[in-house]
Amino acid sequence: MTSANEEQAEYWGQSENGTKWLTYEDQLDHAFAPVLNLVLNRAELSAGMKVLDIGCGTGVSTLAAARRVGPDGQVLAADISQPFLDRATARALENGLDNIQFQYADAQTFAFEPDLMDAAISRFGVMFFSDSVAAFANIAKALKPGAQMTFAAWAPLDVNPWFRVPHIAAVKRLGHPPRVDRYAPGPLAFHDLDHVTGMMVQAGLSDVKAEAVPVKLQGVNGVEGTAALCTRVGPAARVIAYFDGDERDVQAIQKDVTTEFQHLQNGTKPHIPAVINLFQARRSE
């Protein structure tokens, strides 16, 4: 498959930072469970539906969708990372779910079967397209006329301590890497509601809606474990990689993050406040 997103395909399929999602799969699934619940509830999936899962990663969203649509429904899960798809396939087998098909695909260009799907969903899988307008239009072709897509993306850095605190700690320790376009493909590319809804309209979608939704991410193994996780995955990890930071740097950054996260602890369990941009639109009739 030739991909319009070769850089993203290489990052998620081959780079150490991209494949860390395999290493920390269980922890990330736990932390981001409130985001997945938000997507699934807003998508209003029901028994018998055919669902397209964009950027399925290691499969947690796919498995959840498959359970909601039941044995008479079907989920087509697409991702640009073959290692993720391999793991997602294994998880489906482990869970005895046979209403899932996995597809190695760049959703921006892949020729999905047209007019088939009742819904499209994505938990953090749509912020990495080189041409988001083309991607939205292509995904819409897979939907039945009037069917809805529901996507979750990160709101801006300043309202998401999960990213902001580790990023600040990493920059303080190692320095600031070269600045990039705020709208370039990446975790925070869809931070601007108006920018994204404009692209959805440009792609020919209708009933376009966007909302910044506050949620609380679930901590992992206490404050220290949570700090370790978001230091090793995300913007802080990219800063560390750029400056070739060593384990002493990682530990120093993690210590600063732990100190900041102490203020967010509720009893023995940290809950990290977050804001998620939730986008919905329909394929035009």
Order of alpha helices (4+ residues) and beta strands (2+ residues): alpha-alpha-alpha-alpha-beta-alpha-beta-alpha-beta-beta-alpha-beta-alpha-alpha-beta-alpha-alpha-alpha-beta-beta
